[in-house]
Amino acid sequence: LIAKIDDDDWYSPHHLEDLMLAREYSSAAVVGAPVEFTYVEALDITTRRHFPSECFTDHVAGGTMLISKSDLLQLGGWRNTRSAVDRALIDAVLASGLSVYRTHGHNYMMHRRVDNSQLTAHTWKADENIFVRNVLQQWNGFQFPSQFPVVLDPVVDFARDKEYLSYFTDAK
């Protein structure tokens, strides 16, 4: 199994276990979670939104996707594109007749960083306001969800390695 993990987001200790269980009981090719919790750095707030969970769907958070190696290879691997890699994979899954299942969002927290250089630029260009729509709860500053372990300094500043290519990327 291959889990897609975003290097700037946070995951609870049960994230992978819950994805594997969801895969087992749903038999879906891709399982993932919604973006329920988000730290919006530019606004210095933490939000909680609601999305239907424990259901078949056409969308899961890219940083939570779990797929088997054989399914990924059969679908042609990750697309060689600078953005929407996650969307392209989900579209390929659905076009092939396979399914996508969304479990709960309690094990994942998105970190929406401030884009301040090419090294930290998001591939998904979205306005911060999208993360404050339909908010159930909102807190000032950074707040981990209660089910996450206590971390003293959760905000780490690092950049992606531009030279890294995945084994499953068709780029050479």
Secondary structure, 3 states (H helix, E strand, C coil): CEECCCCCCEECCCHHHHHHHHHHHHCCCEEECCCCEEEECCCCEEEEECCCCCEEECCCCHHHCEECHHHHHHCCCECCCCCCHHHHHHHHHHHCCCCEEECCCCCEEEEECCCCCHHHCCCCCCCHHHHHCCEEEEEECCCCCCCCCCCCCCCCCCCCCCCCCCCCECCC
